[in-house]
Amino acid sequence: MEKTLVLIKPDAVSSKQVGKIISVYEENQLTIESIKILIPDDDILSRHYQEHINKDFYPDLIEFMKSGRIIAMVLSSEDAIEKVRRINGKTNPVDAEMGSIRKTFGTNVTMNAVHGSANPIDARREIEIWFN
């Protein structure tokens, strides 16, 4: 079984889409291994988004991610990382596939409802950040 991190972002939490989003993952045979609700601090976010620290959009991203509650989950299944990436859709909801979480619940590149780990190395690192 492979594990991946999923974050349901503040935009989706505040618009009360959490149940619908979790149902999509469960309907695709992903198992919730761990789940928690939190408002992340600068330390968690700077470690999670370390590759973006020097980018122009970083301050706005951090402010958005601290703007409300986040649902952090570890999901598992065979090929969990690729499965979640397919279910989530492309980062920009405009470009995301019809029926994907981001197309359905996202509004822009930042407020795109969810985050999913990109690869096994990121999944291990991100799970460590959010759950240890």
Summary of the structure (lengths in Angstrom):
residues: 132
radius of gyration: 13.5
end to end distance: 20.2
largest distance: 37.9
contacts: 403
relative contact order: 0.26
helix: 45%
strand: 20%
